[in-house]
Amino acid sequence: MHLYMALLLMLLDCTFSYKILVFSPRLGHSHVNFMGKIADILVEAGHDVVYDRLMESLQMEQYDLGITEHINFCGYAIFRRIGLDSYITAMAINLLEVSSDFFGVNSNPSYVPAVKESSLVLVNNDELLEYPRLISRKIVFIGGIAVPEASPLIEQLMDRSECGAILVSFGTVVKSEDMNHDTKKAFEDITFIWKYENEEEEGDVHSSNIIKRKWIPQNDLLNHRNLLGFVSHCGQNSLMESISAGVPLICMPLFGDQFRNAGTAKNRNVAVVLNKENLTATSLASALRTIIYEESYRKNAQILQKMTRQKPISARERLIRNIEFVVKYGPFDNFNVVGSDLNIFQYFLVDVLSVIVPLVLIAIYISASLTLHLFFSFYSISKIFIRRFFFFLVKN
């Protein structure tokens, strides 16, 4: 009897969980890490997050919700194919103003409506770091959700730097070994811990105050009390880890969303931004002096750290609550901005301008005609007056 009751209680727990399909495109480690963290949190919340390769199996699973990233449209096609109406878009990068059309890569028109019909958009950014802007209730910020808990450092990387250290890492997409010689030369006289990929040069090759490692515990180092600053390409995950640790940055954006990320950090006065095209030892040294000796940068970073940690609702709780809400009541379109349904003529106000512009042109034409008429009338009257005046003078 007790065994049956135990089994019943276990089954009850299963009945209150949702089946969620997560599609994670392999665009880069940071993207996979972000999507994987969403899946892990939902599993910890008691939901059944599953992946199956076959369409038939996916259709038979009868998922309650789908989650995919907007950069790859394949996820939307899969959801449509298996009849999954409730789905959410996740963005491992910042919420960019530009679209793929801006770069000449036109989106497939058959899937654009599917992207627009996402119930929510999960953005890997914090609203406290975002630029002030108009935004929809559909946008849910869950920045920092992929930042792991910091662990004590086993390898004593910080022992050499009793007065502090600088961490240099350009993420998993950009390799430091691919940087040109002039850029590397800019770092030679600075003590730092450098994520460096070339195994032959791994270790302290050029200088005793340079520590090179093929892999470094980035988040653990960022949370170490001796770390003074972070030189980074300013990828979204690196930015969120730095903000979470309260460490000021030197940003050298290379491509994609990194320029906007660097701009948001600079806007909050927690970063100095350098241009990769004219990077010199002098500019880098100046940036390092700024974040090390100007207390305002570290103070601003620590204030932003406290604000992100003490928000009324954590990113984890916001993620779980919003997803469960969509599963219960979605799909719904009451968060859709009406402007997204406007055609090209309505969007660019062609229908309004087609009325206003002719009226304005007519008004200009009438005004110009009246002005010219008055001018020539005045001119004619003036000629008559002048002629009579001279005639009067000659006569007298």
GUDOVEX-134912 format. One line per field, with one value per residue (C-alpha): residue in three letters; x negated, y, z; residue number from 1. Coordinates in nm, 3 decimals. Layout:
REM residues N
aa <- c(ALA;...)
east <- c(X;...)
north <- c(Y;...)
up <- c(Z;...)
i <- c(NUM;...)
//
This chain:
REM residues 396
aa <- c(MET;HIS;LEU;TYR;MET;ALA;LEU;LEU;LEU;MET;LEU;LEU;ASP;CYS;THR;PHE;SER;TYR;LYS;ILE;LEU;VAL;PHE;SER;PRO;ARG;LEU;GLY;HIS;SER;HIS;VAL;ASN;PHE;MET;GLY;LYS;ILE;ALA;ASP;ILE;LEU;VAL;GLU;ALA;GLY;HIS;ASP;VAL;VAL;TYR;ASP;ARG;LEU;MET;GLU;SER;LEU;GLN;MET;GLU;GLN;TYR;ASP;LEU;GLY;ILE;THR;GLU;HIS;ILE;ASN;PHE;CYS;GLY;TYR;ALA;ILE;PHE;ARG;ARG;ILE;GLY;LEU;ASP;SER;TYR;ILE;THR;ALA;MET;ALA;ILE;ASN;LEU;LEU;GLU;VAL;SER;SER;ASP;PHE;PHE;GLY;VAL;ASN;SER;ASN;PRO;SER;TYR;VAL;PRO;ALA;VAL;LYS;GLU;SER;SER;LEU;VAL;LEU;VAL;ASN;ASN;ASP;GLU;LEU;LEU;GLU;TYR;PRO;ARG;LEU;ILE;SER;ARG;LYS;ILE;VAL;PHE;ILE;GLY;GLY;ILE;ALA;VAL;PRO;GLU;ALA;SER;PRO;LEU;ILE;GLU;GLN;LEU;MET;ASP;ARG;SER;GLU;CYS;GLY;ALA;ILE;LEU;VAL;SER;PHE;GLY;THR;VAL;VAL;LYS;SER;GLU;ASP;MET;ASN;HIS;ASP;THR;LYS;LYS;ALA;PHE;GLU;ASP;ILE;THR;PHE;ILE;TRP;LYS;TYR;GLU;ASN;GLU;GLU;GLU;GLU;GLY;ASP;VAL;HIS;SER;SER;ASN;ILE;ILE;LYS;ARG;LYS;TRP;ILE;PRO;GLN;ASN;ASP;LEU;LEU;ASN;HIS;ARG;ASN;LEU;LEU;GLY;PHE;VAL;SER;HIS;CYS;GLY;GLN;ASN;SER;LEU;MET;GLU;SER;ILE;SER;ALA;GLY;VAL;PRO;LEU;ILE;CYS;MET;PRO;LEU;PHE;GLY;ASP;GLN;PHE;ARG;ASN;ALA;GLY;THR;ALA;LYS;ASN;ARG;ASN;VAL;ALA;VAL;VAL;LEU;ASN;LYS;GLU;ASN;LEU;THR;ALA;THR;SER;LEU;ALA;SER;ALA;LEU;ARG;THR;ILE;ILE;TYR;GLU;GLU;SER;TYR;ARG;LYS;ASN;ALA;GLN;ILE;LEU;GLN;LYS;MET;THR;ARG;GLN;LYS;PRO;ILE;SER;ALA;ARG;GLU;ARG;LEU;ILE;ARG;ASN;ILE;GLU;PHE;VAL;VAL;LYS;TYR;GLY;PRO;PHE;ASP;ASN;PHE;ASN;VAL;VAL;GLY;SER;ASP;LEU;ASN;ILE;PHE;GLN;TYR;PHE;LEU;VAL;ASP;VAL;LEU;SER;VAL;ILE;VAL;PRO;LEU;VAL;LEU;ILE;ALA;ILE;TYR;ILE;SER;ALA;SER;LEU;THR;LEU;HIS;LEU;PHE;PHE;SER;PHE;TYR;SER;ILE;SER;LYS;ILE;PHE;ILE;ARG;ARG;PHE;PHE;PHE;PHE;LEU;VAL;LYS;ASN)
east <- c(0.000;-0.280;-0.456;-0.146;-0.110;-0.474;-0.431;-0.113;-0.288;-0.572;-0.322;-0.142;-0.468;-0.504;-0.150;-0.220;-0.524;-0.518;-0.691;-0.913;-1.106;-1.429;-1.599;-1.957;-2.147;-2.523;-2.628;-2.890;-2.970;-2.799;-2.475;-2.471;-2.555;-2.266;-2.007;-2.137;-2.103;-1.739;-1.676;-1.862;-1.659;-1.331;-1.437;-1.524;-1.178;-1.028;-0.945;-1.020;-1.260;-1.313;-1.488;-1.412;-1.563;-1.271;-0.973;-0.730;-0.858;-0.842;-0.482;-0.386;-0.541;-0.271;-0.492;-0.338;-0.594;-0.888;-1.195;-1.437;-1.687;-1.594;-1.922;-1.837;-1.484;-1.495;-1.339;-1.032;-0.990;-1.007;-0.744;-0.511;-0.574;-0.476;-0.180;-0.331;-0.156;-0.300;-0.668;-0.916;-1.211;-1.539;-1.828;-2.175;-2.291;-2.161;-1.836;-1.976;-1.794;-1.909;-1.779;-1.943;-1.792;-2.016;-2.320;-2.166;-2.080;-1.707;-1.502;-1.303;-0.955;-0.777;-0.914;-0.900;-0.539;-0.647;-0.915;-0.668;-0.414;-0.647;-0.459;-0.765;-1.123;-1.382;-1.679;-2.018;-2.062;-1.972;-1.731;-1.957;-2.232;-2.008;-1.970;-1.645;-1.407;-1.048;-0.981;-0.702;-0.571;-0.667;-1.036;-1.158;-1.510;-1.685;-2.042;-2.295;-2.101;-2.395;-2.650;-2.766;-2.833;-3.192;-3.414;-3.738;-4.042;-4.232;-4.527;-4.690;-4.687;-4.663;-4.963;-5.205;-4.985;-4.965;-4.876;-4.618;-4.588;-4.422;-4.233;-4.247;-4.011;-3.843;-3.589;-3.552;-3.491;-3.791;-4.135;-4.411;-4.672;-4.507;-4.567;-4.829;-5.176;-5.119;-4.814;-5.002;-5.291;-5.058;-5.024;-5.392;-5.461;-5.142;-5.090;-4.787;-4.633;-4.577;-4.354;-4.578;-4.507;-4.848;-4.977;-5.336;-5.334;-5.131;-5.306;-5.528;-5.717;-5.778;-5.764;-5.762;-5.454;-5.241;-5.046;-4.914;-4.665;-4.472;-4.177;-4.106;-3.825;-3.702;-3.409;-3.612;-3.890;-3.644;-3.511;-3.858;-3.928;-4.266;-4.130;-4.139;-3.993;-3.888;-4.013;-3.748;-3.590;-3.267;-3.064;-2.728;-2.822;-3.155;-2.978;-2.718;-2.987;-3.182;-2.873;-2.780;-3.129;-3.140;-3.459;-3.524;-3.612;-3.832;-3.624;-3.771;-3.466;-3.547;-3.218;-2.844;-2.666;-2.995;-2.997;-2.654;-2.748;-3.056;-2.842;-2.597;-2.883;-3.042;-2.704;-2.691;-3.048;-3.181;-3.400;-3.653;-3.608;-3.905;-3.898;-4.062;-4.173;-4.402;-4.495;-4.837;-5.038;-4.978;-4.598;-4.582;-4.806;-4.590;-4.274;-4.430;-4.531;-4.175;-4.000;-4.268;-4.323;-3.990;-3.774;-3.453;-3.469;-3.502;-3.245;-2.994;-3.059;-2.998;-2.678;-2.551;-2.644;-2.435;-2.141;-2.134;-2.156;-1.890;-1.619;-1.266;-1.241;-1.550;-1.617;-1.570;-1.229;-1.125;-1.214;-1.018;-0.711;-0.684;-0.728;-0.467;-0.233;-0.273;-0.212;0.108;0.257;0.065;0.044;0.170;0.131;0.224;-0.146;-0.192;-0.264;-0.002;-0.271;-0.419;-0.108;-0.132;-0.208;-0.485;-0.248;-0.108;-0.449;-0.600;-0.274;-0.231;0.149;0.126;-0.143;0.054;0.316;0.096;-0.176;0.064;0.240;-0.092;-0.201;0.131;0.093;-0.262;-0.145;0.139;-0.090;-0.355;-0.096;0.050;-0.297;-0.397;-0.066;-0.109;-0.470;-0.388;-0.087;-0.306;-0.571;-0.319;-0.177;-0.529;-0.619;-0.307;-0.376;-0.741;-0.649;-0.389;-0.633;-0.903;-0.641;-0.537;-0.898;-0.961;-0.640;-0.726)
north <- c(0.000;0.239;0.155;0.245;0.574;0.660;0.584;0.793;1.091;1.058;1.054;1.357;1.549;1.457;1.568;1.923;1.966;2.101;1.949;2.212;2.177;2.382;2.430;2.557;2.652;2.592;2.948;2.980;2.866;3.167;3.103;2.732;2.817;3.066;2.832;2.540;2.743;2.818;2.445;2.362;2.612;2.478;2.122;2.236;2.396;2.051;2.074;1.813;1.976;1.734;1.713;1.456;1.445;1.298;1.510;1.226;1.177;1.551;1.560;1.265;1.425;1.700;1.970;2.253;2.515;2.570;2.791;2.886;3.158;3.419;3.405;3.065;3.031;2.650;2.635;2.829;2.596;2.292;2.440;2.509;2.162;1.980;2.212;2.385;2.722;2.847;2.933;3.186;3.357;3.376;3.611;3.526;3.869;4.216;4.347;4.514;4.792;4.672;4.367;4.124;4.319;4.611;4.399;4.284;3.937;3.925;3.713;3.427;3.584;3.255;3.251;3.621;3.593;3.302;3.516;3.799;3.566;3.459;3.496;3.640;3.738;3.639;3.877;3.804;4.157;4.353;4.644;4.839;4.824;4.886;5.221;5.407;5.311;5.234;4.866;4.610;4.398;4.103;4.170;3.995;4.071;3.773;3.903;3.723;3.398;3.216;3.355;3.064;3.084;3.184;2.919;2.959;2.944;2.616;2.728;3.030;3.252;3.568;3.507;3.709;4.017;4.125;4.478;4.357;4.199;4.257;3.980;3.968;3.742;3.769;3.491;3.163;3.297;3.531;3.383;3.594;3.413;3.559;3.916;4.107;4.169;4.539;4.465;4.202;4.443;4.689;4.445;4.365;4.601;4.525;4.258;4.049;3.704;3.630;3.367;3.252;2.963;2.875;2.578;2.634;2.980;2.888;2.989;3.280;3.311;3.680;3.831;3.725;3.937;3.776;3.458;3.277;2.993;2.813;2.803;3.024;3.021;3.361;3.406;3.290;3.534;3.820;3.761;3.756;4.052;4.124;4.170;4.535;4.525;4.317;4.368;4.210;4.201;4.274;3.973;3.958;3.680;3.842;4.172;4.013;3.825;4.147;4.339;4.053;4.069;4.449;4.478;4.773;4.693;4.797;4.709;4.637;4.535;4.336;4.257;4.204;4.309;4.380;4.746;4.803;4.610;4.828;5.137;5.038;4.972;5.307;5.476;5.346;5.466;5.119;5.082;5.252;5.169;5.138;5.125;4.810;4.996;5.239;5.047;5.144;5.076;5.436;5.420;5.088;5.211;5.523;5.310;5.087;5.387;5.516;5.205;5.132;5.477;5.652;5.516;5.621;5.328;5.061;5.239;5.253;4.886;4.784;4.990;4.829;4.488;4.549;4.679;4.373;4.138;4.312;4.352;4.269;3.970;3.772;3.673;3.307;3.369;3.595;3.323;3.048;3.264;3.399;3.060;2.896;3.188;3.138;2.764;2.824;3.105;3.119;3.167;3.522;3.831;4.105;4.193;4.238;4.596;4.711;4.878;4.540;4.464;4.781;4.736;4.935;5.214;5.253;5.217;5.501;5.704;5.695;5.702;6.013;6.181;6.118;6.359;6.603;6.650;6.752;6.993;7.144;7.172;7.336;7.577;7.659;7.708;7.939;8.134;8.166;8.271;8.535;8.659;8.689;8.854;9.108;9.165;9.233;9.444;9.651;9.668;9.793;10.051;10.163;10.208;10.418;10.629;10.684;10.773;11.029;11.169;11.229;11.370;11.613;11.721;11.775;11.974;12.208)
up <- c(0.000;0.093;-0.234;-0.436;-0.248;-0.316;-0.686;-0.695;-0.538;-0.791;-1.077;-0.935;-0.950;-1.318;-1.404;-1.286;-1.512;-1.867;-2.169;-2.328;-2.655;-2.665;-3.004;-2.962;-3.281;-3.257;-3.341;-3.070;-2.718;-2.560;-2.752;-2.663;-2.301;-2.279;-2.433;-2.227;-1.907;-1.989;-2.032;-1.707;-1.504;-1.642;-1.554;-1.201;-1.183;-1.244;-1.613;-1.879;-2.125;-2.412;-2.748;-3.018;-3.367;-3.558;-3.663;-3.603;-3.251;-3.187;-3.305;-3.086;-2.778;-2.775;-2.629;-2.428;-2.529;-2.765;-2.715;-2.993;-3.079;-3.339;-3.532;-3.681;-3.825;-3.826;-3.479;-3.593;-3.890;-3.660;-3.428;-3.721;-3.865;-3.544;-3.474;-3.170;-3.144;-2.814;-2.841;-2.712;-2.878;-2.685;-2.763;-2.633;-2.752;-2.680;-2.826;-3.137;-3.320;-3.658;-3.843;-4.083;-4.377;-4.281;-4.374;-4.702;-4.572;-4.633;-4.397;-4.547;-4.579;-4.507;-4.151;-4.064;-3.935;-3.714;-3.551;-3.494;-3.336;-3.053;-2.726;-2.551;-2.632;-2.370;-2.391;-2.238;-2.106;-1.795;-1.822;-1.583;-1.845;-2.147;-2.321;-2.243;-2.524;-2.612;-2.551;-2.561;-2.274;-2.493;-2.418;-2.100;-1.976;-1.817;-1.831;-1.613;-1.612;-1.774;-1.525;-1.305;-0.934;-0.863;-0.707;-0.508;-0.733;-0.704;-0.915;-0.759;-1.067;-0.860;-0.632;-0.844;-0.836;-0.475;-0.589;-0.840;-1.182;-1.517;-1.695;-2.076;-2.268;-2.606;-2.560;-2.747;-3.098;-3.129;-3.065;-2.913;-3.124;-3.436;-3.320;-3.519;-3.377;-3.309;-3.097;-2.896;-2.854;-2.685;-2.394;-2.337;-2.047;-1.853;-1.588;-1.678;-1.695;-2.062;-2.220;-2.504;-2.742;-2.888;-2.688;-2.802;-2.651;-2.344;-2.025;-1.937;-2.265;-2.322;-1.975;-1.612;-1.540;-1.812;-1.730;-2.038;-2.027;-2.299;-2.060;-1.762;-1.502;-1.621;-1.385;-1.083;-1.169;-1.217;-0.865;-0.707;-0.480;-0.645;-0.996;-1.100;-1.449;-1.746;-2.104;-2.324;-2.670;-2.480;-2.583;-2.407;-2.163;-2.077;-2.017;-1.789;-1.593;-1.545;-1.430;-1.196;-1.043;-1.022;-1.231;-1.467;-1.828;-2.115;-2.420;-2.763;-2.969;-3.282;-3.459;-3.425;-3.107;-2.928;-3.035;-2.883;-2.569;-2.526;-2.577;-2.303;-2.059;-2.145;-2.102;-1.742;-1.680;-1.606;-1.916;-2.140;-2.510;-2.747;-3.126;-3.262;-3.577;-3.397;-3.083;-2.948;-2.635;-2.532;-2.568;-2.384;-2.101;-2.071;-2.052;-1.787;-1.576;-1.605;-1.473;-1.210;-1.060;-1.120;-0.840;-1.014;-1.258;-0.988;-0.772;-1.060;-1.142;-0.780;-0.761;-1.081;-0.939;-0.626;-0.829;-1.055;-0.757;-0.549;-0.811;-0.683;-0.918;-1.017;-1.378;-1.285;-1.126;-1.412;-1.664;-1.486;-1.415;-1.769;-1.931;-1.706;-1.782;-2.158;-2.127;-1.930;-2.138;-2.466;-2.749;-2.714;-2.927;-2.681;-2.643;-3.018;-3.121;-3.372;-3.581;-3.669;-3.880;-4.091;-4.459;-4.627;-4.735;-4.383;-4.215;-4.419;-4.401;-4.778;-4.739;-4.520;-4.727;-5.047;-4.909;-4.719;-4.983;-5.266;-5.028;-4.926;-5.291;-5.383;-5.092;-5.202;-5.561;-5.455;-5.222;-5.491;-5.749;-5.518;-5.429;-5.794;-5.880;-5.602;-5.702;-6.068;-5.970;-5.740;-6.011;-6.269;-6.030;-5.942;-6.309;-6.369;-6.061;-6.155;-6.515;-6.402;-6.148;-6.413;-6.650;-6.378;-6.320;-6.692;-6.733;-6.447)
i <- c(1;2;3;4;5;6;7;8;9;10;11;12;13;14;15;16;17;18;19;20;21;22;23;24;25;26;27;28;29;30;31;32;33;34;35;36;37;38;39;40;41;42;43;44;45;46;47;48;49;50;51;52;53;54;55;56;57;58;59;60;61;62;63;64;65;66;67;68;69;70;71;72;73;74;75;76;77;78;79;80;81;82;83;84;85;86;87;88;89;90;91;92;93;94;95;96;97;98;99;100;101;102;103;104;105;106;107;108;109;110;111;112;113;114;115;116;117;118;119;120;121;122;123;124;125;126;127;128;129;130;131;132;133;134;135;136;137;138;139;140;141;142;143;144;145;146;147;148;149;150;151;152;153;154;155;156;157;158;159;160;161;162;163;164;165;166;167;168;169;170;171;172;173;174;175;176;177;178;179;180;181;182;183;184;185;186;187;188;189;190;191;192;193;194;195;196;197;198;199;200;201;202;203;204;205;206;207;208;209;210;211;212;213;214;215;216;217;218;219;220;221;222;223;224;225;226;227;228;229;230;231;232;233;234;235;236;237;238;239;240;241;242;243;244;245;246;247;248;249;250;251;252;253;254;255;256;257;258;259;260;261;262;263;264;265;266;267;268;269;270;271;272;273;274;275;276;277;278;279;280;281;282;283;284;285;286;287;288;289;290;291;292;293;294;295;296;297;298;299;300;301;302;303;304;305;306;307;308;309;310;311;312;313;314;315;316;317;318;319;320;321;322;323;324;325;326;327;328;329;330;331;332;333;334;335;336;337;338;339;340;341;342;343;344;345;346;347;348;349;350;351;352;353;354;355;356;357;358;359;360;361;362;363;364;365;366;367;368;369;370;371;372;373;374;375;376;377;378;379;380;381;382;383;384;385;386;387;388;389;390;391;392;393;394;395;396)
//
